[in-house]
Amino acid sequence: MALDRYKPFWAKRLGPAPFLPTSRAEMEALGWDSCDVVIVTGDAYVDHPSFGMAVIGRVLEAQGFRVGIVAQPDWQSADAFGALGRPNLYFGVAAGNM
């Protein structure tokens, strides 16, 4: 079954986010209490289709998931990975340039 055939996870009436949040304050600005998916990447986050995490995040968002991005976290501290809290579904991890 194709990815676009599944029932959206998030209500369509809420629409896409103007940006994918990278901090708790940005989540609160969107009215979110949590993310469904948190993508952790070693690359900088730029919301443009030439950046892989933006594409992956927007594809997941189009399916109704609330997606957050943790870009270039301090890999020596666990605190950086908890910036958006525990996701409802999973952490997605990409190596990036770290």
Residue frames as a rotation matrix with the C-alpha (Angstrom) as fourth column:
MET 1
0.582 0.814 0.000 0.00
0.814 -0.582 0.000 0.00
0.000 0.000 -1.000 0.00
ALA 2
-0.096 -0.605 0.791 1.32
0.556 -0.692 -0.461 3.45
0.826 0.395 0.402 -0.92
LEU 3
-0.760 -0.311 -0.571 2.22
0.650 -0.356 -0.671 5.89
0.005 -0.881 0.473 1.84
ASP 4
-0.921 0.389 0.026 -0.36
-0.386 -0.918 0.086 8.40
0.058 0.069 0.996 0.63
ARG 5
-0.289 0.854 -0.432 -3.20
-0.130 0.412 0.902 5.87
0.949 0.316 -0.008 0.96
TYR 6
-0.523 0.066 -0.850 -3.08
0.791 0.410 -0.455 5.69
0.318 -0.910 -0.267 4.76
LYS 7
0.635 0.765 0.107 -5.50
0.611 -0.582 0.536 7.76
0.472 -0.275 -0.837 6.81
PRO 8
-0.059 -0.683 0.728 -3.75
-0.087 -0.723 -0.685 10.95
0.994 -0.104 -0.017 8.00
PHE 9
-0.326 -0.199 -0.924 -2.60
0.817 0.433 -0.382 10.79
0.476 -0.879 0.022 11.61
TRP 10
-0.767 -0.029 -0.641 -3.24
0.410 -0.791 -0.454 14.49
-0.494 -0.611 0.619 12.37
ALA 11
0.242 0.970 -0.017 -6.44
0.647 -0.175 -0.742 16.42
-0.723 0.169 -0.670 11.68
LYS 12
-0.256 -0.323 0.911 -6.37
0.949 -0.265 0.172 18.13
0.186 0.909 0.374 8.27
ARG 13
0.713 0.610 0.344 -8.20
0.536 -0.792 0.292 21.15
0.451 -0.024 -0.892 9.67
LEU 14
0.697 -0.523 -0.490 -5.06
0.298 -0.410 0.862 22.01
-0.652 -0.747 -0.130 11.64
GLY 15
0.971 -0.234 -0.049 -3.06
-0.140 -0.387 -0.911 22.28
0.194 0.892 -0.409 8.40
PRO 16
0.376 -0.912 -0.165 0.69
0.748 0.404 -0.527 22.17
0.547 0.074 0.834 7.87
ALA 17
0.521 -0.317 -0.793 3.01
0.592 -0.536 0.603 24.04
-0.615 -0.783 -0.092 10.19
PRO 18
0.977 -0.194 -0.089 4.68
-0.205 -0.738 -0.643 27.13
0.059 0.647 -0.760 8.70
PHE 19
-0.020 -0.998 -0.057 7.96
-0.822 0.049 -0.567 25.69
0.569 0.035 -0.822 10.05
LEU 20
0.494 0.075 -0.866 9.05
0.299 0.921 0.250 22.46
0.816 -0.383 0.432 11.70
PRO 21
0.883 -0.073 0.463 9.86
-0.413 -0.590 0.694 23.27
0.223 -0.804 -0.551 15.34
THR 22
0.128 -0.916 -0.380 13.40
0.177 0.399 -0.900 23.03
0.976 0.048 0.214 16.66
SER 23
-0.907 -0.379 0.183 12.67
-0.098 -0.234 -0.967 24.11
0.410 -0.895 0.175 20.25
ARG 24
-0.549 0.718 -0.429 10.01
0.825 0.382 -0.417 23.76
-0.135 -0.582 -0.802 22.92
ALA 25
-0.458 0.352 -0.816 9.10
0.009 -0.916 -0.400 27.46
-0.889 -0.190 0.416 22.45
GLU 26
-0.767 0.159 -0.622 8.44
-0.642 -0.200 0.740 26.88
-0.007 0.967 0.255 18.74
MET 27
-0.786 0.525 -0.327 6.27
0.449 0.848 0.281 23.86
0.425 0.074 -0.902 19.60
GLU 28
-0.419 0.632 -0.652 4.24
0.691 -0.245 -0.681 26.00
-0.590 -0.735 -0.334 21.98
ALA 29
-0.626 0.149 -0.765 3.87
-0.422 -0.890 0.171 28.70
-0.656 0.430 0.621 19.31
LEU 30
-0.783 0.329 -0.528 2.27
-0.401 0.382 0.833 26.04
0.476 0.863 -0.167 17.08
GLY 31
0.114 0.855 0.505 0.01
-0.982 0.019 0.189 24.89
0.152 -0.518 0.842 19.92
TRP 32
0.303 -0.087 -0.949 1.67
-0.173 0.974 -0.144 21.48
0.937 0.208 0.280 20.17
ASP 33
0.727 -0.098 0.680 2.18
-0.679 0.047 0.732 19.68
-0.104 -0.994 -0.032 23.45
SER 34
0.084 -0.723 0.686 4.39
-0.124 0.675 0.727 17.03
-0.989 -0.146 -0.033 21.84
CYS 35
-0.198 -0.210 -0.957 5.80
-0.976 -0.053 0.213 15.80
-0.095 0.976 -0.195 18.54
ASP 36
0.877 0.444 0.184 4.87
-0.405 0.889 -0.215 12.50
-0.259 0.114 0.959 16.95
VAL 37
0.661 -0.723 0.202 8.29
0.732 0.561 -0.387 12.19
0.167 0.403 0.900 15.30
VAL 38
0.757 -0.554 -0.346 11.56
-0.335 -0.785 0.521 13.90
-0.560 -0.279 -0.780 16.23
ILE 39
0.826 -0.534 0.179 14.25
0.433 0.400 -0.808 13.85
0.360 0.745 0.562 13.55
VAL 40
0.653 -0.716 -0.248 17.82
-0.049 -0.367 0.929 14.19
-0.756 -0.594 -0.275 14.86
THR 41
0.826 -0.364 0.431 20.39
0.514 0.174 -0.840 15.28
0.230 0.915 0.331 12.29
GLY 42
0.078 -0.902 -0.424 23.99
0.797 -0.200 0.570 16.38
-0.599 -0.382 0.703 12.24
ASP 43
-0.498 -0.187 0.847 23.20
0.766 -0.553 0.328 18.87
0.407 0.812 0.418 9.49
ALA 44
-0.916 0.293 -0.274 21.87
-0.143 -0.877 -0.459 22.38
-0.375 -0.381 0.845 9.94
TYR 45
-0.244 0.904 0.351 18.11
0.828 0.383 -0.411 22.59
-0.506 0.190 -0.842 9.53
VAL 46
-0.815 0.137 -0.562 16.94
-0.376 -0.864 0.334 24.73
-0.440 0.484 0.756 6.63
ASP 47
-0.038 0.900 0.433 13.32
0.173 0.433 -0.885 24.34
-0.984 0.041 -0.172 5.55
HIS 48
0.116 -0.043 -0.992 14.14
-0.917 -0.389 -0.090 23.95
-0.382 0.920 -0.084 1.85
PRO 49
0.916 0.385 0.114 13.83
-0.318 0.870 -0.376 20.93
-0.244 0.308 0.919 -0.47
SER 50
0.407 -0.837 -0.365 17.59
-0.393 0.200 -0.897 20.80
0.824 0.509 -0.248 -1.00
PHE 51
-0.552 -0.532 0.642 17.98
-0.806 0.144 -0.574 19.67
0.213 -0.835 -0.508 2.63
GLY 52
-0.638 0.216 -0.739 17.13
-0.036 0.951 0.308 16.04
0.769 0.223 -0.599 3.29
MET 53
-0.830 0.318 -0.459 15.67
0.543 0.266 -0.797 16.45
-0.132 -0.910 -0.393 6.77
ALA 54
-0.630 0.638 -0.443 13.31
-0.523 -0.770 -0.366 19.16
-0.575 0.001 0.818 5.54
VAL 55
-0.440 0.452 -0.775 12.05
-0.731 0.321 0.602 16.84
0.521 0.832 0.190 2.81
ILE 56
-0.683 0.151 -0.715 11.60
0.349 0.927 -0.137 13.90
0.642 -0.343 -0.686 5.19
GLY 57
-0.857 0.338 -0.388 9.94
0.282 -0.322 -0.904 16.12
-0.430 -0.884 0.181 7.78
ARG 58
-0.534 0.673 -0.511 7.52
-0.757 -0.650 -0.066 17.65
-0.377 0.352 0.857 5.28
VAL 59
-0.510 0.351 -0.785 6.62
-0.405 0.707 0.580 14.24
0.759 0.613 -0.219 3.79
LEU 60
-0.740 0.230 -0.632 5.79
0.612 0.619 -0.491 12.96
0.278 -0.751 -0.599 7.28
GLU 61
-0.780 0.457 -0.428 3.88
-0.053 -0.729 -0.682 16.16
-0.623 -0.509 0.593 8.02
ALA 62
-0.586 0.565 -0.581 1.86
-0.785 -0.217 0.581 15.74
0.202 0.796 0.570 4.81
GLN 63
-0.452 0.402 -0.796 0.73
0.148 0.914 0.378 12.40
0.880 0.052 -0.472 6.22
GLY 64
0.521 0.801 0.295 -0.49
-0.068 -0.305 0.950 14.17
0.851 -0.514 -0.104 9.34
PHE 65
0.358 -0.456 -0.814 2.39
0.893 0.422 0.156 13.68
0.273 -0.783 0.559 11.75
ARG 66
0.975 -0.166 0.146 3.70
-0.206 -0.922 0.328 16.46
0.080 -0.350 -0.933 14.00
VAL 67
0.546 -0.838 -0.022 7.41
0.748 0.499 -0.438 16.53
0.378 0.223 0.899 13.22
GLY 68
0.921 -0.372 -0.114 10.18
-0.248 -0.787 0.565 18.28
-0.300 -0.492 -0.817 15.15
ILE 69
0.637 -0.770 -0.030 13.85
0.248 0.242 -0.938 18.67
0.730 0.590 0.345 14.23
VAL 70
0.801 -0.581 -0.146 16.90
0.011 -0.230 0.973 18.49
-0.598 -0.781 -0.178 16.51
ALA 71
0.858 -0.480 0.183 19.68
0.184 -0.046 -0.982 19.87
0.480 0.876 0.048 14.32
GLN 72
0.015 -0.994 0.110 23.37
0.016 -0.109 -0.994 19.62
1.000 0.016 0.014 15.19
PRO 73
0.925 0.363 0.113 22.88
-0.109 -0.031 0.994 18.57
0.365 -0.931 0.011 18.83
ASP 74
0.050 -0.887 0.460 25.73
-0.981 -0.131 -0.145 18.59
0.189 -0.443 -0.876 21.33
TRP 75
0.409 0.143 -0.901 26.65
-0.319 0.948 0.006 14.93
0.855 0.285 0.434 20.98
GLN 76
-0.634 -0.707 -0.313 28.46
0.097 0.329 -0.939 14.95
0.767 -0.626 -0.140 24.34
SER 77
-0.883 0.395 0.253 25.28
-0.379 -0.285 -0.880 15.73
-0.275 -0.873 0.402 26.30
ALA 78
-0.715 0.684 0.142 21.99
0.699 0.697 0.161 13.85
0.012 0.215 -0.977 26.49
ASP 79
-0.282 0.628 -0.725 20.14
0.348 -0.638 -0.687 17.11
-0.894 -0.446 -0.038 27.26
ALA 80
-0.673 -0.031 -0.739 20.33
-0.570 -0.615 0.544 18.28
-0.472 0.788 0.396 23.64
PHE 81
-0.920 0.294 -0.257 18.41
0.016 0.686 0.727 15.20
0.390 0.665 -0.636 22.48
GLY 82
-0.420 0.797 -0.434 15.55
0.903 0.318 -0.289 15.90
-0.093 -0.513 -0.853 24.88
ALA 83
-0.970 -0.057 -0.237 14.98
0.053 -0.998 0.020 19.49
-0.238 0.007 0.971 23.72
LEU 84
-0.559 0.806 -0.195 11.60
-0.640 -0.270 0.719 18.63
0.527 0.526 0.667 22.17
GLY 85
-0.033 0.520 0.853 10.63
-0.886 0.379 -0.266 16.02
-0.462 -0.765 0.449 24.75
ARG 86
-0.690 -0.152 0.708 9.77
0.000 0.978 0.210 12.40
-0.724 0.145 -0.675 24.12
PRO 87
-0.694 0.458 -0.555 8.08
-0.699 -0.241 0.674 11.85
0.175 0.855 0.488 20.75
ASN 88
0.191 0.875 0.445 4.76
-0.857 0.369 -0.360 10.01
-0.479 -0.312 0.820 20.62
LEU 89
0.961 0.224 -0.163 6.05
-0.277 0.774 -0.570 7.58
-0.001 0.593 0.805 17.99
TYR 90
0.614 -0.783 0.099 9.81
0.769 0.622 0.146 7.59
-0.176 -0.013 0.984 17.41
PHE 91
0.339 -0.673 -0.657 13.11
-0.352 -0.739 0.575 9.39
-0.873 0.037 -0.487 16.99
GLY 92
0.915 -0.193 0.353 14.47
0.401 0.379 -0.834 9.36
0.027 0.905 0.425 13.45
VAL 93
0.458 -0.833 -0.310 18.26
-0.043 -0.369 0.928 9.69
-0.888 -0.412 -0.205 13.24
ALA 94
0.896 -0.299 0.327 20.42
0.362 0.068 -0.930 10.79
0.256 0.952 0.170 10.32
ALA 95
0.209 -0.918 -0.336 24.19
0.959 0.126 0.253 11.20
-0.189 -0.376 0.907 10.51
GLY 96
0.991 0.131 -0.016 24.55
0.124 -0.965 -0.232 14.50
-0.045 0.228 -0.973 8.71
ASN 97
0.483 -0.847 0.223 27.94
0.038 -0.234 -0.971 16.21
0.875 0.478 -0.081 8.87
MET 98
0.756 -0.198 0.625 28.81
-0.653 -0.302 0.695 15.72
0.051 -0.933 -0.357 12.55
